[in-house]
Amino acid sequence: MSTPVTKKRVAILISGRGSNMVSLIEAGRAPDYPAEIVLVLSNRPDAAGLDRAREAGIPARAIDHKAFPDRARFDAALQAELDGAGIELIVLAGFMRILTDAFVEAWAGRMINIHPSLLPLFKGTHTHERALEAGVRLHGCTVHYVVPELDAGPIVAQAAVPVLPGDDADTLSARVIVQEHRLYPAALALIAGGGAALDGGRVRFSAQERDTGAAILSL
């Protein structure tokens, strides 16, 4: 008889439709997946992802950032929800708010984000347009730990796609999002299962993960 997997309690933060959120919820249903999505929070009450989470049976709540006079008070409301749900890991999935340094530092090593480029290239927004303008032949996505500096945290995992002749931002984005939906659940499993951890500003991988190259997805 197998030993039940101990699952980390995870909250997903969204601002929009939550396509990466859906891939994480689906992965979390597997009995051997080491993380359980127990809460979805959004800073936008009209975020379509809230209804998608509720349809999946996940508690989902909006904390409207416009109702707070500053970022610190918004973050405090966010923290209260996370504390109430016993959250151990935070996953940002299209969460379009800059969190205060104090909040980020309080969750150091326990909060991850996915960015639509092969970091450190193309930090910030409009990554697909910028990749095309730069003429790169490879583009992709990166899962990284969140640090106060935008899109600068230690890299957990990456997936690459080719940039094809005739690509525009939409076709390139569509190719990248397919990889995002594969990479994010894999990276969360890596962290929740103890295969990767933040250690002194770098990601430390277990010996098994180093041997298998689990932090890289091929084209």
N, C-alpha and C positions, 0 to 999 in steps of 0.2 A: 504494500500500500504506500503510495507516494505521499510525501509531506506537503501540506498545502503551502502555496507561495504566499509569503508575507508581502502585501502590496503597500507601497507608499501612497499616502493621500495627496492627491494633486488637484490644484485649481488652475483653470485656464482663463486667461484674461483676453477679451476680444473687444473690438470696436465695430466690426462689420458682420459679414455673412458667415464667417467661421468655417471656411472649408478645411483648413488644417485642424481645427477643433474636431470636426467630424471624423477625420482619419485617426485622431488620437482616441476618441471615444470608442470607435470600432476596434482599435487595437486593444484597448483596455478590457474588452469583453472576454478576451481569451483567458482561460483559467491559469495559464502559466505566465501571463504578462505581469511584470513586477510593479505596476502602477495602476491605481484606480482613480478615475476622474470622478471627483465627488462634488465639485462646485464649478460653475461658470459665472464669471462676473464681467460686466461691460460698463464702460463709462458713457455709453449712449443707450438710452431707453429704447430707441428704434432699431437697434442692431438686430438684423435678421437671425444672427446666430443664437440669440436667446431662445427663440421659438424652436430652433433646431435642437438645442440642448434639452429643452423641456420635453420635446417629442421623444427623445432618447432616454427619458427618465432621470435626467440630471438636474438637480436644483440650479436654477439660473436666476440671477438678480442683476438689476441695473443700479449703478451708483452714478448718478448724473454729475459729471464734473462741474457743470455750470451752476450747480446748487451750492458750491463751496467758494469762499472768498479767495482761497489760495491753494497751491498744490499741496502744501503740508496738511491742510485739513482734509482734503480729498484723500490723500494717502492714509491718513489716520482712520477714515471711514473704511477704506479698503482693508487696512490691517485688522480692524475689528471683525469684519466678515471672515477673513482668513483664520483669525484666531478662533472664532466661534465654530468653524468647521474642522479644526484640528489639522490644518494644511501643513504638509511637510515639504512640498515642492511646488513652485509656480512655473507655469508655462505661458509665455506670451505668444499669442497667435493673432497677429494683425491688431495688436493693441496700440492705438495711435495717441498715446499720452506719454510725455516725458515724466518719469518718476523722480522724486527728490533723491538727492544723494544719500540722505539718511535712510530712506526706505530701501534703496538698492543695497546699501552696505549691511543693513539688518538681514537681508536675504542672500548675502554673498555665498556662493556655492550651492544655492538652493533655488535659483531662478535662471531660466534659459529663454532664449529667443531664437527665432529663425529669420534669416535675412536673405533676400533674393539676389545674392551675388556670391562669388567666391572671395570672401573677405581675405585679406584687407582691401581688395579692390572694391570700388564703388560703394562706399559707405553712404548712408542717407537714402534719399528717394530717387525715383526715376532711374533705377538701376539698369533696366533693359535698354532704354534709350541710350544711356551712357555707354553701355557695353558695345552697342552697335556703332556709336560714334567713334569709339576707341579702336574699332576693328579687331577686337579679340576673337580668337577662334574657339575658345572655351568660355562658357558662362556656367552659372549654376546657383547653388544655395548653400548656406552655412548655418549650422546650429552652434550657438556660442553661449557661454555664461554671460549674464548681464552685469556690467560694471557701470559706474557713473558716466564714463565717456561713451558717447553714442556709437554703437556697432563696433566696439573695440575690445570686447571681452574675449577671454581665451576660447579657442575653437575646440568644439567637441567632435563635430563630424561635418563632412562636406559631400555633396554630390555634384557632378559635372554633366553638362550637356553640350553638344556641338552647336556652334553658331553656323547656320547654313546660308548659302547664297540665296538672296531674295527674302531673308527674314525681315520682319518688322517687329516692333515692340510686342504686338499681340501674339504673333506666332512664337516668338522666343519665350514670352511669359508663359504661354500654354505648355511649352516643353519643360520649363523649369518647375511649374506647379505640380506636375506629375511626380517629379523627383522630391519635391517638398513633402508630398503626402506619403512617400516611402521613408524619407530620411527622418522626419520628426518623430514618428513612433519608434523608430530604431534607436535614435539618440536618447529619447526619454527612457526606454528600456535599459539602455547602457548605463545611465546614471542611476535610475531607481534600483537596478539590480546590483549595483556596486562595481560595475565594470569600468566606470570613469568617475573621477572626483576632482574638484578644484583643490590645488595644493600649492600655496605660495605664489599665486598668480599664473600658474600653468595647470594644464589638465594632466592628471596622472591616471594612466590606464593600467588595469590589471594585466598580469603576464599573459593570461589567456587572450584578452582583447588585443594586446600588442601582436601576438602571434597570428591571430586571424584577420587582422586589419579591419576590424569591425567599424572603424570610424570613417571608412571610405566606401562610397557606392560608385560603381563603375558607370560608364556611359550607357 
